[in-house]
Amino acid sequence: MTTIDPENTARLKLPYIMPSQAQKHVTHNEALRMLDALVQPGVLDRDLTAPPADPQEGDHYIVAAGAAGAWAGKDHHLAAFMDGVWFTFPPRLGMLAWIADEARLVAWNGAAWLPPAPDDLQNLSLLGVGTGADAANPFSAKLNNTLWTARYGAEGGDGSLRYKLNKEAPGDTTSLLFQTDWSGRAEIGLAGSDDLSIKVSADGGTWSEALRIDRHDGVTAVQGLRHQPTGRDLASMLFTPGGDGQVSIYRIDGTSAQNPRTATIDSVSGDTITLTTFDAGLFFHDFMDGVSRIRIWNVSKSPEEPAWVVRKPAGNQLQVLDAGDIAGWANGETVQVGDPTDVTPNRCIALDISPMLVSLFGQAFRQTGIMVKANVLAAADGDTIDITPTGVSGSFVVAASAPSSAGVTIIPCTEQSPISNSNLVFLREKVATTAGTRLLSSIAVFA
């Protein structure tokens, strides 16, 4: 049976004013003092085991475990300095107190003062763990370790854990961004498309895509692979299917001597050079249109001036990539196919194959090598077509030799084209007198 205290309230133990009691104000004031200490208490600290040296009227504390002095035996009690004296009050179940030096609300659970733990946190506008959240980062955490674990079957789960990131539309982004001192270094996710990509950055401003996985078929596009022991890039061979007009990076059909070959300018209009003779076919073949570009030079200028031929509109005309390159060229001046030796040694012809790369692969890239088939017809024994990465003596490889003629050759490509994001291919004709058809077609490139 419950015992009822007739002189005090059941919970806060406030004294009742008894019937016929003398000096009722004393009891009343004592109750008011207790209410002042116990109702919505705000304490300065909860780590002290003894009273501070210089308390101020109205200061409140929660007494720490191991209390001594005036607080001895009052562990976890509320201590209030009132009327120049310390009063202590035992906490009651469910009592709340605000801890000023921690900016924290705690509740007495019957054994300890602990932060309240709500059963549900729903529709929070901000949540910060170890740091402050803001409108830009409404959920923020500043930690050294985190743990996500699946709920096991014995705990009512299914033993699996799936982390879901959702975006509204394909053009939006959902990704994991990795930073160093708040500057981006890597990003993994669906960045601006529904293909999975990995991007990296050295400075947080300029980004390079290292890998992309197509969402439709899972095909993986890789920027490049590197052999770790040597630090050298690993190349992938990409076949270049097609015939004449698709992979013909160089072709000459007319009978002529070896390069360099020259012709005389009759006139210049916009991006088109008209020759005095119908020798445009000794510079550029129709099959090269949309496949490659060939470098020519005005050797009447000092120093010589280059331009890149992209088309042969007529038998006596050459169309160039940039009209500005030939704006100062004039009647009577000499154009030459084949680089001056002070530009590229050993009589080389420079080819830019970026149009073929764009046509076959969707974009130009700096191919690390090329596999070609070559042929030289109506030529003397020993006449050759040689290819080289640089034109330097000792770097030439015979691609075709008369009379056996046709051959297949692989060479590296190392010099970037000045007009595209591809590497140049250099060739040289070695013809004793004259030769007929000379051709160079791509079989594959190395990325």
LINDAMO-V162095 format. One record per pair of residues at least 24 apart in sequence whose ideal C-beta (glycine too) atoms are under 10 Angstrom apart, sorted by the first residue. I is the first residue (numbers start at 1). J is the second residue. Records with the same first field share a line. If there is no record, write none. Layout:
I: J / J
This chain:
8: 34
9: 34
11: 38 / 92 / 93 / 94 / 95
12: 37 / 38 / 39 / 89 / 90 / 92 / 95
13: 38 / 89 / 90 / 92
14: 38
29: 83
30: 87
33: 80 / 82 / 83 / 87
34: 80 / 82 / 87 / 89
36: 60 / 80 / 82 / 87
37: 78 / 79 / 80 / 81 / 82 / 87 / 88 / 89
38: 78 / 80 / 89 / 90 / 91 / 92 / 95 / 97
39: 95
40: 95 / 96 / 97 / 98
41: 78 / 80 / 89 / 91 / 95 / 96 / 97 / 98
42: 97 / 98 / 99 / 100 / 105
43: 78 / 79 / 80 / 97 / 98 / 99 / 100 / 101 / 102 / 106 / 113
44: 99 / 100 / 101
45: 99 / 100 / 101 / 102
46: 76 / 78 / 97 / 99 / 100 / 101 / 102 / 104 / 106 / 113
47: 99 / 101 / 102
48: 79
49: 74 / 75
51: 79 / 81 / 86
52: 81
55: 79 / 80 / 81 / 84 / 86
56: 81
57: 81 / 82 / 83 / 84
58: 82
59: 86
60: 87 / 89 / 97 / 98 / 100
61: 86 / 88 / 97 / 99
62: 91 / 97 / 99 / 106 / 108 / 113
63: 88 / 91
65: 112
76: 108 / 111 / 112 / 113
78: 108
165: 189 / 190
166: 190
167: 194
169: 194
170: 194 / 195 / 215
175: 199
177: 204
179: 204
180: 204
186: 210
190: 215
195: 219 / 221
196: 220
197: 221
198: 222 / 223
199: 223
222: 447
223: 365 / 447
224: 365 / 366 / 368 / 447
232: 368
233: 368 / 446 / 447
234: 368 / 446 / 447
235: 367 / 368 / 369 / 412 / 445 / 446 / 447
236: 368 / 444 / 445 / 446 / 447
237: 369 / 371 / 410 / 443 / 444 / 445 / 446 / 447
238: 357 / 360 / 361 / 365 / 367 / 371 / 444 / 445 / 446 / 447
239: 360 / 371 / 442 / 443 / 444 / 445
240: 291 / 353 / 356 / 357 / 359 / 360 / 361 / 367 / 370 / 371 / 372 / 441 / 442 / 443 / 444 / 445
241: 360 / 442 / 443 / 444
242: 291 / 356 / 359 / 360 / 441 / 442
243: 287 / 441
244: 285 / 286 / 287 / 288 / 291 / 439 / 441
245: 285 / 286 / 287 / 288 / 289 / 290 / 291
246: 287 / 290 / 291 / 356 / 359 / 360 / 441 / 442
247: 287 / 291 / 292 / 353 / 356 / 359 / 360 / 372 / 373 / 440 / 441 / 442 / 443 / 444 / 445
248: 285 / 286 / 287 / 288 / 289 / 290 / 291 / 292 / 356 / 439 / 440 / 441 / 442
249: 287 / 288 / 291 / 292 / 293 / 294 / 351 / 352 / 353 / 355 / 356 / 370 / 372 / 425 / 427 / 439 / 440 / 441 / 442
250: 284 / 285 / 287 / 288 / 291 / 292 / 294 / 349 / 351 / 353 / 372 / 374 / 385 / 387 / 425 / 427 / 429 / 438 / 439 / 440 / 441 / 442
251: 281 / 284 / 285 / 286 / 287 / 288 / 291 / 292 / 375 / 437 / 438 / 439 / 440 / 441
252: 281 / 282 / 283 / 284 / 285 / 288 / 337 / 349 / 376 / 429 / 435 / 436 / 437 / 438 / 439 / 440
253: 281 / 282 / 285 / 286 / 287 / 377 / 436 / 437 / 438 / 439
254: 278 / 279 / 280 / 281 / 282 / 285 / 434 / 435 / 436 / 437 / 438
255: 282 / 377 / 378 / 379 / 433 / 434 / 435 / 436 / 437
256: 281 / 282 / 429 / 431 / 434 / 435 / 436 / 438
257: 282 / 429 / 431 / 432 / 433 / 434 / 435
258: 338 / 347 / 379 / 383 / 384 / 385 / 428 / 429 / 430 / 431 / 432 / 433 / 434 / 435 / 438
259: 283 / 336 / 337 / 338 / 339 / 347 / 348 / 349 / 427 / 428 / 429 / 430 / 431 / 438
260: 296 / 297 / 299 / 336 / 337 / 338 / 339 / 340 / 341 / 347 / 348 / 349 / 428 / 429
261: 296 / 335 / 336 / 337 / 338 / 349 / 429
262: 296 / 297 / 299 / 334 / 335 / 336 / 337 / 338
263: 296 / 316 / 318 / 334 / 335 / 336 / 337
264: 300 / 331 / 332 / 333 / 334 / 335
265: 298 / 300 / 318 / 326 / 329 / 330 / 331 / 332 / 333 / 334 / 335
266: 316 / 317 / 331 / 332
267: 317 / 329 / 330 / 331
268: 298 / 320 / 323 / 326 / 327 / 328 / 329 / 330 / 331 / 333
269: 317 / 323 / 326
270: 319 / 320 / 323 / 326 / 327
271: 307 / 310 / 311 / 313 / 318 / 319 / 320 / 321 / 322 / 323 / 324 / 325 / 326 / 327
272: 311 / 313 / 314 / 317 / 318 / 319 / 320 / 323 / 326
273: 298 / 307 / 309 / 313 / 316 / 317 / 318 / 319 / 320 / 326 / 329 / 333 / 335
274: 313 / 314 / 316 / 317 / 318 / 331
275: 314 / 315 / 316 / 317 / 318 / 335
276: 316 / 331 / 332
277: 315 / 316
278: 314 / 315 / 316 / 317
279: 315 / 316 / 318 / 335
280: 309 / 311 / 312 / 313 / 314 / 315 / 316 / 317 / 318 / 319
281: 312 / 315 / 316
282: 337
283: 309 / 312 / 318 / 335 / 336 / 337 / 338 / 349
284: 309 / 310 / 311 / 312 / 317 / 318 / 319 / 337
285: 312 / 437 / 438 / 439
286: 311 / 312
287: 439 / 441
288: 312 / 351 / 353 / 355 / 356 / 439 / 440
289: 313 / 319 / 355
290: 355 / 356 / 358 / 359
291: 351 / 353 / 354 / 355 / 356 / 357 / 359 / 360 / 441 / 442
292: 351 / 352 / 353 / 354 / 355 / 356 / 357 / 422 / 425 / 440 / 442
293: 320 / 321 / 350 / 351 / 352 / 353 / 354 / 355 / 417 / 419 / 420
294: 318 / 337 / 338 / 349 / 350 / 351 / 352 / 427
295: 336 / 337 / 338 / 339 / 343 / 344 / 348 / 349 / 350 / 351 / 352 / 417 / 418 / 419 / 424 / 426
296: 320 / 325 / 326 / 335 / 336 / 337 / 338 / 339 / 349 / 350
297: 334 / 335 / 336 / 337 / 338 / 339 / 340 / 343 / 350
298: 325 / 326 / 328 / 329 / 330 / 333 / 334 / 335 / 336
299: 333 / 334 / 335 / 336 / 338 / 340
300: 329 / 330 / 332 / 333 / 334 / 335 / 336
301: 328 / 329 / 330 / 333 / 334
303: 340 / 342 / 343
304: 334 / 336 / 339 / 340 / 342 / 343
305: 329 / 333 / 335
306: 339 / 340 / 343 / 350 / 418 / 419
307: 335
308: 350 / 351 / 352 / 417 / 418 / 419 / 420
309: 335 / 337
310: 352 / 355 / 419
321: 352 / 419 / 420
322: 419
325: 419
338: 427 / 428 / 429
339: 391 / 426 / 428
341: 391
343: 391
344: 388 / 390 / 391 / 392 / 415 / 424 / 426 / 428
345: 388 / 390 / 391 / 392 / 393 / 395 / 426
346: 386 / 388 / 390 / 391 / 392 / 393 / 394 / 395 / 396 / 426 / 428
347: 386 / 391 / 426 / 427 / 428 / 429 / 430
348: 386 / 387 / 388 / 390 / 391 / 392 / 396 / 424 / 425 / 426 / 427 / 428 / 429
349: 387 / 391 / 425 / 426 / 427 / 428 / 429 / 440
350: 391 / 415 / 417 / 418 / 424 / 425 / 426 / 427
351: 387 / 417 / 422 / 424 / 425 / 426 / 427 / 440
352: 416 / 417 / 418 / 419 / 420 / 422 / 423 / 424 / 425
353: 413 / 417 / 420 / 422 / 423 / 424 / 425 / 442 / 445
354: 417 / 419 / 420 / 421 / 422 / 423 / 424
355: 420 / 422
356: 422 / 442 / 445
357: 420 / 421 / 422 / 442 / 445 / 447
358: 420 / 421 / 422
360: 442 / 445
361: 445 / 447
363: 421 / 422
364: 417 / 419 / 420 / 421 / 422 / 423
365: 420 / 421 / 422 / 423 / 445 / 447
366: 413 / 414 / 415 / 416 / 417 / 420 / 421 / 422 / 423 / 447
367: 412 / 413 / 422 / 423 / 425 / 442 / 444 / 445 / 446 / 447
368: 412 / 413 / 414 / 423 / 445 / 446 / 447
369: 410 / 411 / 412 / 413 / 414 / 423 / 425 / 444 / 445 / 446 / 447
370: 409 / 410 / 411 / 412 / 413 / 423 / 425 / 440 / 442 / 443 / 444 / 445 / 446
371: 408 / 409 / 410 / 411 / 442 / 443 / 444 / 445 / 446
372: 397 / 399 / 400 / 407 / 408 / 409 / 410 / 411 / 425 / 427 / 439 / 440 / 441 / 442 / 443 / 444 / 445
373: 399 / 400 / 406 / 407 / 408 / 409 / 439 / 440 / 441 / 442 / 443
374: 398 / 399 / 400 / 401 / 405 / 406 / 407 / 408 / 409 / 427 / 438 / 439 / 440 / 441
375: 399 / 400 / 401 / 402 / 405 / 406 / 407 / 437 / 438 / 439 / 440 / 441
376: 400 / 401 / 402 / 403 / 404 / 405 / 406 / 407 / 429 / 430 / 431 / 435 / 436 / 437 / 438 / 439 / 440
377: 402 / 403 / 405 / 406 / 435 / 436 / 437 / 438 / 439
378: 402 / 434 / 435 / 436 / 437 / 438
379: 403 / 405 / 429 / 430 / 431 / 432 / 433 / 434 / 435 / 436 / 437 / 438
380: 431 / 432 / 433 / 434 / 435
381: 432
382: 430 / 431 / 432
383: 429 / 430 / 431 / 432 / 433 / 434 / 435 / 438
384: 428 / 429 / 430 / 431 / 435 / 438
385: 409 / 427 / 428 / 429 / 430 / 431 / 435 / 438 / 439 / 440
386: 411 / 426 / 427 / 428 / 429 / 430
387: 411 / 413 / 425 / 426 / 427 / 428 / 440
388: 412 / 425 / 426 / 427 / 428
389: 413 / 414 / 415 / 423 / 424 / 425 / 426
390: 414 / 415 / 424 / 426
391: 415 / 424 / 426 / 427 / 428
392: 426
395: 426
396: 426 / 427 / 428 / 430
398: 430
399: 427 / 428 / 439 / 440
400: 438 / 439 / 440
401: 430
402: 431 / 432 / 435 / 436
405: 437
406: 439
408: 443
409: 440 / 443
410: 443 / 444 / 446
411: 446
412: 446
413: 445 / 446
